[in-house]
Amino acid sequence: MTIVLFLGQNVKEYEDNRKDTIKQLLSNKAIGCELCFKPMAYHSSYVRGIKETGQKIVITMVWCSKCRNWHALLPDFLLKNKHYSGNEIESVIIDSITEPVNNIETAASEVTARRWIKEIGEKIEQAVSILKFHFGRAGQAVSEVAIDAGSGYNELEQVLEKAPSELKYSGNKLGLANLWLSTNAIPIYI
């Protein structure tokens, strides 16, 4: 399982702050299990690569002693189960609104870009619906009339503008949506 957190604007800031930030969050019992909401404890870590830059980062794993589940603490600039950064994937999604896939500049192959557009597009639609519901419950209802129908990504941007408060995030909207989903303990991510 994954828990998405803001842990820095980029890889350097993430690596500089990760240990202290996570240690503080765990000691304050601020990281809860997405299944039972009990506080988590440090378990281990692993190295994950970012394909388009060749950078490697350490991902922290936490443990829920009640549920007996592990959770990866993922920075919002990465997407779950993806080897490319959220920024790269988001760029492809945005470009696909106006450009044919074979004209999109990306480090990924055309086949990968097509897969992202399909898979991430479906996840964006699901996230938009969930976020509308949760923002409405928080008193920030998102009117269907106020949203210009178009690409799923454009709808996501418009829904995020209606968020009940500001969250610190690394800059990409896919990561911001994941932060809101994580904040509301919804274990479904883009």
Sine and cosine of phi, psi and omega as CSV:
sin_phi,cos_phi,sin_psi,cos_psi,sin_omega,cos_omega
0.00,0.00,0.25,-0.97,-0.07,-1.00
-0.74,-0.67,0.57,-0.82,0.17,-0.99
-0.82,-0.57,0.82,-0.57,-0.03,-1.00
-1.00,-0.10,0.75,-0.67,-0.01,-1.00
-0.69,-0.72,0.45,-0.89,0.20,-0.98
-0.99,0.15,0.89,-0.46,-0.02,-1.00
-0.78,-0.63,0.35,0.94,0.01,-1.00
0.67,-0.75,0.42,-0.91,-0.01,-1.00
-0.95,0.30,-0.46,0.89,-0.08,-1.00
-0.45,-0.90,-0.03,-1.00,-0.07,-1.00
-0.88,0.48,-0.69,0.73,-0.02,-1.00
-0.89,0.46,-0.76,0.64,0.01,-1.00
-0.89,0.46,-0.62,0.78,0.04,-1.00
-0.87,0.49,-0.78,0.63,-0.02,-1.00
-0.91,0.42,-0.57,0.82,0.02,-1.00
-0.93,0.38,-0.57,0.82,-0.15,-0.99
-0.95,-0.32,-0.27,0.96,-0.17,-0.99
-0.78,0.62,-0.82,0.57,-0.10,-1.00
-0.86,0.51,-0.77,0.64,-0.04,-1.00
-0.91,0.41,-0.68,0.73,-0.03,-1.00
-0.90,0.44,-0.73,0.68,-0.02,-1.00
-0.92,0.39,-0.66,0.75,0.04,-1.00
-0.85,0.52,-0.71,0.70,0.01,-1.00
-0.91,0.42,-0.70,0.71,0.02,-1.00
-0.88,0.48,-0.66,0.75,0.01,-1.00
-0.93,0.36,-0.66,0.75,-0.01,-1.00
-0.93,0.37,-0.48,0.88,0.06,-1.00
-1.00,0.08,0.05,1.00,-0.04,-1.00
0.83,0.55,0.60,0.80,-0.05,-1.00
-1.00,-0.01,-0.10,0.99,0.06,-1.00
-0.93,-0.36,0.92,-0.40,-0.03,-1.00
-0.93,-0.36,0.44,-0.90,0.05,-1.00
-0.89,0.45,0.69,-0.72,0.01,-1.00
-0.96,0.27,-0.21,0.98,0.00,-1.00
-0.99,-0.10,-0.73,0.69,-0.07,-1.00
-0.88,-0.47,-0.08,1.00,0.05,-1.00
0.93,0.36,0.18,0.98,0.05,-1.00
-0.97,0.23,0.47,-0.88,0.02,-1.00
-0.87,0.49,0.56,-0.83,-0.03,-1.00
-0.99,-0.14,0.31,-0.95,0.06,-1.00
-0.80,-0.61,0.44,-0.90,0.04,-1.00
-0.88,0.48,0.65,-0.76,0.06,-1.00
-0.86,-0.51,-0.84,0.54,-0.08,-1.00
-0.21,-0.98,-0.23,-0.97,0.07,-1.00
-0.45,-0.89,0.26,-0.97,0.07,-1.00
-0.55,-0.84,0.30,-0.95,-0.01,-1.00
-0.99,-0.14,0.70,-0.71,0.02,-1.00
-0.80,-0.60,0.68,-0.73,0.02,-1.00
-1.00,-0.07,0.42,-0.91,0.11,-0.99
-0.91,-0.41,0.95,-0.32,-0.24,-0.97
-0.86,0.52,-0.70,0.71,-0.11,-0.99
-0.95,0.30,-0.36,0.93,-0.01,-1.00
-0.95,-0.31,-0.31,0.95,-0.07,-1.00
0.98,0.21,0.05,1.00,0.01,-1.00
-0.96,0.28,0.45,-0.89,0.07,-1.00
-0.83,-0.56,0.65,-0.76,0.04,-1.00
-0.74,-0.68,0.39,-0.92,0.02,-1.00
-1.00,-0.08,0.80,-0.60,0.05,-1.00
-0.97,-0.25,0.77,-0.63,-0.01,-1.00
-1.00,0.04,0.67,-0.74,0.08,-1.00
-0.95,-0.30,0.68,-0.73,0.06,-1.00
-0.87,-0.49,0.29,-0.96,-0.17,-0.99
-0.77,-0.64,0.69,-0.72,0.11,-0.99
-0.97,-0.25,0.91,-0.40,-0.05,-1.00
-0.95,0.32,-0.41,0.91,0.00,-1.00
-0.97,0.24,-0.80,0.60,-0.03,-1.00
-0.99,0.15,-0.33,0.95,-0.07,-1.00
0.89,0.46,0.66,0.75,0.03,-1.00
-0.87,-0.49,0.53,-0.85,0.09,-1.00
-0.99,-0.15,0.53,-0.85,0.06,-1.00
-0.72,-0.69,0.70,-0.72,0.10,-0.99
-1.00,0.02,0.73,-0.69,0.07,-1.00
-1.00,-0.02,0.98,-0.20,-0.13,-0.99
-0.98,-0.18,0.77,-0.63,0.07,-1.00
-0.92,0.39,0.52,-0.86,-0.09,-1.00
-0.92,0.40,-0.23,0.97,0.03,-1.00
-0.99,0.11,0.02,1.00,0.11,-0.99
-0.89,-0.45,0.41,-0.91,0.09,-1.00
-0.93,-0.36,0.54,-0.84,-0.02,-1.00
-0.85,0.53,0.73,-0.68,0.08,-1.00
0.88,0.47,0.42,0.91,0.04,-1.00
-0.87,-0.49,0.62,-0.79,-0.02,-1.00
-1.00,0.01,-0.25,0.97,0.05,-1.00
-0.98,-0.18,0.35,-0.94,0.00,-1.00
-0.95,0.31,0.34,-0.94,0.08,-1.00
-0.87,0.49,-0.55,0.83,0.02,-1.00
-0.90,0.44,-0.69,0.72,0.01,-1.00
-0.90,0.43,-0.71,0.71,-0.01,-1.00
-0.91,0.41,-0.69,0.72,0.01,-1.00
-0.88,0.47,-0.65,0.76,0.03,-1.00
-0.86,0.52,-0.69,0.73,0.03,-1.00
-0.90,0.44,-0.70,0.72,0.00,-1.00
-0.87,0.50,-0.72,0.69,-0.01,-1.00
-0.90,0.44,-0.73,0.68,-0.01,-1.00
-0.89,0.45,-0.52,0.86,-0.04,-1.00
-0.93,0.38,-0.27,0.96,0.02,-1.00
-0.92,0.39,-0.57,0.82,-0.07,-1.00
-0.87,-0.49,-0.21,0.98,-0.09,-1.00
-0.86,-0.51,0.56,-0.83,0.18,-0.98
-0.92,0.40,0.51,-0.86,-0.09,-1.00
-0.82,0.57,-0.63,0.77,-0.04,-1.00
-0.93,0.36,-0.16,0.99,0.05,-1.00
-0.98,-0.18,-0.07,1.00,-0.05,-1.00
-0.98,0.18,0.78,-0.63,0.05,-1.00
-1.00,0.10,0.88,-0.48,0.00,-1.00
-0.40,-0.92,0.42,-0.91,0.07,-1.00
-0.96,0.27,-0.31,0.95,-0.02,-1.00
-0.99,0.15,0.36,-0.93,0.06,-1.00
-0.95,0.32,0.29,-0.96,0.03,-1.00
-0.88,0.47,-0.61,0.79,0.03,-1.00
-0.89,0.46,-0.69,0.73,0.03,-1.00
-0.90,0.43,-0.69,0.72,0.01,-1.00
-0.87,0.49,-0.68,0.74,0.04,-1.00
-0.89,0.46,-0.65,0.76,0.02,-1.00
-0.90,0.44,-0.68,0.73,0.03,-1.00
-0.86,0.50,-0.72,0.69,-0.04,-1.00
-0.86,0.52,-0.67,0.75,0.00,-1.00
-0.96,0.30,-0.84,0.55,-0.09,-1.00
-0.91,0.42,-0.76,0.65,-0.04,-1.00
-0.93,0.37,-0.59,0.81,0.05,-1.00
-0.85,0.52,-0.68,0.73,0.03,-1.00
-0.91,0.41,-0.66,0.75,0.01,-1.00
-0.93,0.38,-0.56,0.83,0.05,-1.00
-0.89,0.45,-0.71,0.70,0.02,-1.00
-0.85,0.52,-0.69,0.72,0.02,-1.00
-0.90,0.44,-0.69,0.72,0.00,-1.00
-0.90,0.44,-0.64,0.76,0.01,-1.00
-0.85,0.52,-0.73,0.68,0.00,-1.00
-0.88,0.47,-0.71,0.70,-0.02,-1.00
-0.91,0.42,-0.70,0.72,-0.02,-1.00
-0.92,0.40,-0.62,0.79,0.07,-1.00
-0.84,0.54,-0.73,0.69,-0.01,-1.00
-0.88,0.48,-0.76,0.65,-0.05,-1.00
-0.93,0.36,-0.61,0.79,0.05,-1.00
-0.92,0.39,-0.61,0.80,0.07,-1.00
-0.89,0.46,-0.66,0.75,0.05,-1.00
-0.90,0.44,-0.49,0.87,0.00,-1.00
-1.00,0.05,0.12,0.99,0.03,-1.00
1.00,0.01,0.15,0.99,0.02,-1.00
-0.89,-0.46,0.88,0.47,-0.04,-1.00
-0.84,0.54,0.64,-0.77,0.01,-1.00
-0.96,-0.26,0.93,-0.36,-0.02,-1.00
-0.96,0.28,0.74,-0.67,0.05,-1.00
-0.89,0.46,-0.51,0.86,-0.01,-1.00
-0.94,0.35,-0.53,0.85,-0.05,-1.00
-0.98,0.21,-0.26,0.97,-0.02,-1.00
-1.00,-0.09,0.82,-0.57,0.07,-1.00
-0.97,0.24,0.87,-0.49,0.02,-1.00
-0.90,0.43,0.60,-0.80,-0.01,-1.00
0.06,-1.00,-0.67,-0.75,0.02,-1.00
-0.94,0.33,0.44,-0.90,0.05,-1.00
-0.85,0.53,-0.61,0.79,-0.01,-1.00
-0.90,0.44,-0.69,0.72,0.02,-1.00
-0.88,0.47,-0.64,0.77,0.05,-1.00
-0.90,0.44,-0.65,0.76,0.03,-1.00
-0.87,0.50,-0.72,0.69,0.03,-1.00
-0.84,0.54,-0.70,0.72,-0.03,-1.00
-0.92,0.40,-0.63,0.77,0.03,-1.00
-0.92,0.40,-0.67,0.75,-0.01,-1.00
-0.91,0.42,-0.47,0.88,0.07,-1.00
-0.91,0.42,-0.39,0.92,-0.02,-1.00
-1.00,-0.05,0.11,0.99,-0.04,-1.00
-0.83,0.56,0.57,-0.82,-0.07,-1.00
-0.90,0.43,-0.38,0.92,0.04,-1.00
-0.38,-0.92,0.14,-0.99,0.02,-1.00
-0.99,0.11,0.67,-0.74,0.15,-0.99
-0.90,-0.43,0.62,-0.78,0.10,-1.00
-0.97,0.23,0.74,-0.67,-0.01,-1.00
-0.53,-0.85,0.22,-0.98,-0.14,-0.99
-0.98,0.20,-0.19,0.98,0.07,-1.00
0.81,-0.58,-0.38,0.92,0.03,-1.00
-0.99,-0.14,0.59,-0.81,-0.09,-1.00
-0.95,0.32,-0.48,0.88,0.06,-1.00
-0.90,0.44,-0.67,0.74,0.05,-1.00
-0.91,0.41,-0.64,0.76,0.03,-1.00
-0.89,0.46,-0.68,0.73,0.05,-1.00
-0.87,0.49,-0.67,0.74,0.02,-1.00
-0.90,0.43,-0.60,0.80,0.07,-1.00
-0.89,0.46,-0.69,0.72,0.02,-1.00
-0.90,0.43,-0.65,0.76,0.03,-1.00
-0.89,0.45,-0.68,0.73,0.01,-1.00
-0.91,0.41,-0.65,0.76,0.01,-1.00
-0.87,0.50,-0.56,0.83,0.00,-1.00
-1.00,-0.04,0.22,0.98,0.04,-1.00
0.83,0.56,0.66,0.75,0.06,-1.00
-0.97,-0.25,0.94,-0.33,-0.08,-1.00
-0.98,0.19,0.64,0.77,0.05,-1.00
-0.85,-0.53,0.82,-0.58,-0.06,-1.00
-0.79,-0.62,0.39,-0.92,0.10,-1.00
-0.96,0.27,0.00,0.00,0.00,0.00
